[in-house]
Amino acid sequence: MSHILEVNNLNVYYKEKKPSLRSKDKKRVRILKDISFSVEQGEILGIAGESGCGKSTLAKTLCGLHNIYTGNINMTCTKPQMIFQDHAGSLNPSRSVKWILSEALRSDRTRHLSKDEIEFRVVKAASDVDFDSSLLDRKPRELSGGQRQRVCIAAAIIREPELIIADEPVSALDVTIQAKIVDLLLKLHERKGISTIFISHDLRVIYKLCDRVMVMKDGEIVEIGKRDEIYGAPKEDYTKELLKASGSIK
């Protein structure tokens, strides 16, 4: 397999909210420290770790939503699309689902699609995520949480990306809906071969979905390897603690 994404010596910074008393300039605080990993074509890489370990910061940096960093991010694909945890906050509440999905295509300046082509792709994307096309004229507030997350996934795949980054996409859903969304992501992966970075604090979900697992703590990579190796014979104490807490090992 070939790499679709390769990250080398990535250090990501945020500026302090308030400058120090001695200086008017805001200092940079390093959040991610010497991160290096790759994603293979057609692979699902799971990123696990407690809240605040830097998972979401990494996702935003890879998607171009945060640009204060050093190191190298090399992609053999177009910019990855992102599925956010907050399915309600990431959808325009004043617009219909049809408009939201259409806008994802209209904002893509590399393509010049006709109105009919956009409408066809909107219906196709809705079908791909098992979203009832009769609901396309509804606004996000008229949908359930699971339906809204399906819209978010449809908006991510409608441009036919080679890589998507899913940042805690099921954590805000109840257990029954979580399972359905995970099954949907697996189905899309099998059908379309989309490479995926799946971020979650839930080790049980990562085990079901991912090929390899990367464990993070305090902005650093603790351990990375094939799923069964990480779950069956973790090398690091922190990984063992996470797995034990999740009930994945005794």
Secondary structure, 3 states (H helix, E strand, C coil): CCEEEEEEEEEEEEECCCCCCCCCCCCEEEEEEEEEEEEECCCEEEEECCCCCCHHHHHHHHCCCCCCEEEEEEECCCCCEEECCCCCCCCCCCCCHHHHHHHHHHCCCCCCCCHHHHHHHHHHHHHHCCCCHHHCCCCHHHCCHHHHHHHHHHHHHCCCCCEEEEECCCCCCCHHHHHHHHHHHHHHHHHHCCEEEEEECCHHHHHHHCCEEEEEECCEEEEEEEHHHHHHCCCCHHHHHHHHHHCCCC
